[in-house]
Amino acid sequence: MREATVRCANPQGLHRIAYTEWGDPHNPDVLVCVHGLTRNGRDFDDLAEALSSDYRVICPDVVGRGRSEWLPAKSAYGLPQYVSDMMVLLARSRVESVHWLGTSMGGLIGMLIASQPDSPITRLVLNDVGPVITAASLRRIGDYVGRAPVFPDFAAAETYIRAVSAPFGPLTDEQWRRMTQTSVRAGAGGGFEMRYDPGIGDVFRSAPVLNDVDLWPIYDAIRCPTLALRGESSDLLTPETHREMGRRGPQAKLMEVPGVGHAPMLMDSAQIALVRDFLLSA
């Protein structure tokens, strides 16, 4: 694993986003893995290691998360900024095309890029996200994003992460521990704090969420082969939307992960195999 940063622009100035990279740095086959709303690129350590013999795997920390810098204006946190940053990162990769795996928010970023003419994404994995984002799931996310306390010790941080991340499904004690290690950092006044900008939550609470978000026109414009993974108990990607994704647009290959809500973490061998088999089936 290698760590690096790349400089990007925002309406108020410049910021750096961090990323980890796995595999041969000269491999022309690149897989970009992008995380969910409050997560970071280290979520993909197991998958990236498993696929590093086939791909150069790039796992960014979206701005405001992980090791990436925070935006001065919290209102700038949103898909336009994220897409802009990811295009800078793709330019840094120095390849004409990439495969893309996106969990939740990372999938929305991938959808937006893949829907464009002359898109660099030639194969797309959407992990528990689709063209309809339910209002209920958005309200649930808004209830906790940016409201995490400062934890007195690491054990308290792990207890919190296990609680808010319960929909991820059954993980081993070692996996929960590793996820906590990459999710928190030492606080300035002692203890531990989450490794993301609390201001991300401001966008969710700036106005009441009354309706589902409809992105079908974007999904319908996607032309590359697509895999749509769904957690069996997901409240963000409904069974109805998932089935429709197999009929419309890229007519995604549909797969469901049992015993998981939002979203499969792609840490165990069975989930990794679903992704590997699709990506390497071309």
Disulfide bonds with the S-S distance in Angstrom:
none
